[in-house]
């Protein structure tokens, strides 16, 4: 059985409990206990900046739609 015969949905799935533990151990070994909070802070800052940018684009589009409605009326 080749990998091409397997359905793509079966290749991508969420890790189970044991896999999460393995991933956690690998992260701790690679980054060490002191670097993990710094890594988490950086990820949090990136997510916050992404959400702020997303909201800015959403507000800009909505404002353009409102302006367009006012011009039409």
Buried (B, 14 or more C-beta within 10 A) or exposed (E): EEEEEEEEEEEEEEEEEEEEEEEEEEEEEEEEEEEBEEEEEEEEEEEEEEEEEEEEEEEEEEEEEEEEEEEEE
